[in-house]
Amino acid sequence: MKILQKGFNYSQDGPGNRLVYHLQGCNFRCKWCSNPESMTDSNPEAKNYTVDELCDEVKRSRMMFFDGGGVTFTGGECTLQHKELTELLKHLREMGVNTAIETNASSPHLLEIAEHVDYLITDFKHYDSDIHKKWIGVGNEAVKANLEKIFLSGRQVHVRIPLIKNVNDNPQGFADYFSGFDTSNAVFEFLPYHEFGKDKWTEKYEIKDGFVSDKTVAEFKDLFAARGLKVTAT
């Protein structure tokens, strides 16, 4: 597996204290990405690991998985390495290690991978495919198809919506879309725009004044709550 970076983080990448692996490569080109160095398939900073090597590292790290913690795979987009990821997830389940993935939910292999995941976190950038393509580079058809199947299955899912001013800062369309499904096993989180990755961009950084107000975030929370959509924060 090609991994860009790894380290521990508490609660933001799934429950408890977690060993987080950032996998190299992404099929999206979000114009606000905080890890643009993870987008390309090749990166001299990324290192290759075998499944056995990672299993051994996880074994040595188990004492750190407190408060229900475990291992999280994120990116880039971790599902691009679906064969190796699925194999590793199966091994970790046999070891009794709690697993999570953070994904853009576009992979045709997502449902297969999710069968071996304890805690599923997905992004949802925009409900409108044309706007999604403008800011992400591709439409959202695959994302919506996967999410709708996940809602139908009744499995747990944690949906994160990054909020960027003048891109996706109107809650009505999001609430209307999600209200069309049984989301009783879903929680929704809103991530206000930040510029933590701006200085890492080698291409032109196109987001200007992307910060959303506290009022906007509150409007999202209030409308989702009014629609019976459970809101969380990490």
MOBELHU-V449590 format. One line per field, one symbol per residue. psi: psi as a letter, one per 40 degrees, with the letter a starting at -180 (. if undefined). burial: 1 if it has 16 or more other ideal C-beta (glycine too) atoms within 10 Angstrom, else 0. Layout:
psi = ???
burial = ???
This chain:
psi = ihhdiiiiihdefiiahihhhhiihieigheehegdeedidhheeiihiidddddddddeedeegifeabhhhaaahdedfdddddddddddddefhhiiihiefeheeddddddehdhhhiihdidhddddddedeiiedddddddddddddeiiihhhhhhhhedfehedddddddeeihfdeiihihhiiifdedeehdihhehhfehiidddddddddddddefhhiii.
burial = 111101000000111111111111111101111011111000000100101001100100100010001111111111111001110110110000111111111110010011011111111111100011001100110111011001100000111111111011101001101100001001111101100010001000101001010001101110110000100000
